[in-house]
Amino acid sequence: MTVGIDAMEIHAGKLRLDLAETFAPAMDEDPGKYTKGLGLHASSFPDVHEDIVTMGANAAHRLMERKGLEPDDIGRIDVATESAFDNSKPVSTYIAGCLEAVYEGDFHHANKGERKFACISGTQSLDDAYNWIRADRNRGRAALVIATDTALYARGDAGEATQGAGAVAMLISEDPDLVALSQEQGFGSADETDFLKPNQQFPSVDGKRSVQVYLARMREALEDYESVAGRVYSEEFRYVPFHTPFPGMVRKAALLGYRHMTRGTAIEDDLEPAIGRQPLPDEFDDESGYRDAVREYMDALKETEQYGEWYDQAIEPTLDIARHVGNWYTGSVHVARLSALRRAREDGIDATGERLLVGSYGSGAQAEIHTETVQEEWETELDALDIDDQLDDRRDISFEEYEEIHDAHNHAKDDEFDALTTPSGEFVRDGQGPMNERTYRYVE
Ligand code: HMG
């Protein structure tokens, strides 16, 4: 049985903060830190009437309209988020409520839930849907997986530069049109305190350490994947989408991955005259000597033509969208997949049958590796998307407007702000009900 992602849609927050032109000068920092160091040009932000529900519902609505689906066709709605505003009622119920306002049918017989494990819960929700279909409990119906987040940091936190807001909706079904998911998967998981939100809206972040934890868990996940699926080699995968908190993070993960995948191969032989062979732990008396040698090897590897070519082909295309929207937490790795396929379409590449090595990650911390195979109808799916229009249509905000928008989404502040955009053909948040529930409506 082939199970995977049949269709995807995104909803980008409707505001755009330019990091080099607007944010960097206000922070008294060199724009190069953002564009070159972190690899980010802009962040997407939610307008005042947008939140995780509206963004998720808007992405899901577009997906259902495009695929000609009715609520009866959906047997499961899973929402992955780390920006939830309710510890009991799941976001999926709010999103189903929004969708029921525009469809005749309802989702009364769909199983709804909410998944939490930082950014990796988007991929975990895919897994849940995959398992549900493989177990034949779906009664012929598809699953709707929605990854939606407002990835905001406290003002002044180093993570402020990597913020973003958006949702990804994915339809999971048998015989999918976009990508098939591998049965094999690998995990790297440990109790870590690199990034967490203990009953607080904005995360406590140990930024530098979070980078190391990401790399360590990703390496473990790759080794675990290889223990079930056999060794992986760089040339087997057309694209390698990683969780992308910022492209600079992926640059580090990609180099590590390439070193791993080329170890003991003809590529390592080919590189040997220029940079030597890869250092191995048993060649050293102590850990620090080994680490220094690895660092030196990696610095040299990064500069080789072989690595540069692989990076440009397998990694760079996965970052096109992230550079302009920032971190979407649970949606981020799914944006990376879409970004790669969008580039394949632009470059006229026949990607049918090509494989992707997908690296998901969530702080706290866990990484997961699985592979995907691009399906025959992928071009039709890509052509139906309006990603460029959404990104181009965002309203640019000044630094003062950014400060207000950040406050508007800060749960601890109750100042009222006017929306900066005029909603049309979308779900909007319109207030608070008697039980403190958020209320929504559809604006024609
Ligand atoms: P920072 O300390 O402000 O930045 O925060 P920096 O000084 O380390 O600079 C960043 C890079 O820019 C460095 O490059 C600098 O050299 C370079 P690197 O050494 O890393 O290669 N740079 C420049 N380059 C060119 N021209 C210049 C210039 N200036 C500097 N003028 C930090 C960086 C990542 C710590 C911060 O952004 C942060 O705390 N971010 C939030 C945490 C995060 O994203 N961690 C990533 C891994 S954890 C993860 O992915 C999970 C997450 O998504 C949450 C979840 O799972 O739910 C976050």
Residues whose N, C-alpha, C, O or C-beta is under 5 A from the ligand:
A	BS01	HMG	D30 G32 K33 K36 G37 L38 A118 C119 A158 G159 T162 F195 V205 G207 K208 S210 V211 Y214 P245 M249 Y361 G362 S363
